[in-house]
Amino acid sequence: MPSSPAPEPDACCREYADLSLSRRGFLGGVLATGVATTIGSTVVQVAQAPAARAAGDARRVLVVLSLRGAADGLSLVVPHGDPVYARARPRLAVPTDQLLARDDFFGLHPAFAPLLPLWSSGRMAAVHAAGLPARNRSHFSAMEELENAAPGSARRNGWLNRLVGVDTDSSPLQAVHLGAAAPTALYGAHPFLTAPKLEDVKLAGADQWDVKKGRPRSLRTLWNGQRDPLGRAVQAAFAAVDAFEPARTSPTDPLHGATYPTHDLGRALAQVARLVRSGVGTQVVTVDHGDWDMHTDVGNLEWGAMKQKTGEVAGALAAFFTDLGPDADQVTVVCLSEFGRRVEENANWGLDHGYGTAMLLLGAGVRGGYHGSWPGLQTGWDADLLVTTDYRSVLAEVVKARFGSSSAQVFPGFTPTRVGVMHGQ
């Protein structure tokens, strides 16, 4: 068995490498969307409820974890009951006897072990053969299509922007982005605040010396009398900073014995847990976790990128739910990717761009177990896992169960089919 090969600089496709750079820099200098940065390869964005609802029924949080680069659902949620799976992947197939939460047909990758308590308690689910309504193997266009969730529309208006926009409140704290470049899912008519991390949501230069000199007070006096668009924008920024104070100053140590992994995703979710606990009314959080474009070195249970990345997700999410403690009863996590990988392995211990994949859901309102309709696998160099569940049907159940929002409000022109992955749906 080979040892883990050294990573190659061109291990992913050129489009994904270019996309990773463009997403990190696209809006970095645009004042209208704020300042942005990254937490390593993991990007965190937050959409927030209006402050007026923070103390009321806004205690419900959706975390959207995007596995950027097209995650292989056939490795994450293994269809061991389909005989084509093992034949198509003589080196990469996960042995049936090593799978977790195994039933007669499906099982979880062994690296998901930290999440077994959530699965066993019925708070984790998988929806297989899910994805876009039509094949799209371009990372850039597939991500945009996935996040717009409105095929045929020429407007750049993301489904999360429509979700937080159901309320007519136009406060800049309706949507908050922590990270480099906001996902298309947050683009739209409703504003969102951006910052590198929680601690950075403050007035620039407002250190101890400026406070002593009264500079923040002077700035407020200067701008509060202005009624032009710039003046209103500055006043909105002051209000946003004030409302965000509980999150910015929240304790940094995890609770309930949680220990986060030291990689990017662990650090990102530690910030999200602080944000949830702060009580500032956060309702939607998005987190990007990259490097799932595994054309080479997917590996097996001893080495490789799949074992590593799956373990990162499992360890970080397990720590996140532990850290939240009782607050976990208000949090739902959805993991999704722009598309999947092909059925057959390639010559480089890798998998090329495919179509259908698996979605994972964890936490509040989730009906645990395996969901979806299995289409059966085919062999051949271009063989794909077909999509039998439109990903919007899954998201429609989430937004209905957690926010009471209708599919027509968030996914216009789309008629969902029942998946049954959320209680009450």
KAFEN-V524356 format. One line per field, one symbol per residue. psi: psi as a letter, one per 30 degrees, with the letter a starting at -180 (. if undefined). burial: # if it has 24 or more other ideal C-beta (glycine too) atoms within 12 Angstrom, else .. Layout:
psi = ???
burial = ???
This chain:
psi = klljlkkkfhflleeeeeeeeeeffegegjefgaklalibfkkklkkklkffgefbggikkkjjjkjkfikjffeejkiffjfeeeefifffkkkeffllhkafellkkffgefgeeeefgggklkjlhlalflkjgkeeeeeeeefehikfkfkijleeeeeffekfkgkfgekkkjadkklfffkafklkkkleleffilkkghaeeeeefgeeeeeeeefffkgleeeeeeeeeeeeeeffeeeeglkfkllggkjklgleeeeefeeeeeeeffgggkekkkkkjahgiiflheaafelleeeeeeeeeeeeeeeeeeeebffffgkkkkklleaalleklafghaklkbclakkkkkbkfkjlakllkkfkklllfgkljlkfjkffeeeeeefeeefgkleeeeikgkjllkegfkkf.
burial = ..........###.###.##..##.###....###################.##...#######################.#..##.##.####....####..############.##...###########..##.##.##########.....###########...##################.#########.####..#.........#..#..............###########.###.#...##..#.##.#######################################..#####################..##.#################..########################.#..#.....#####################.#.#.###..#.##.####..#
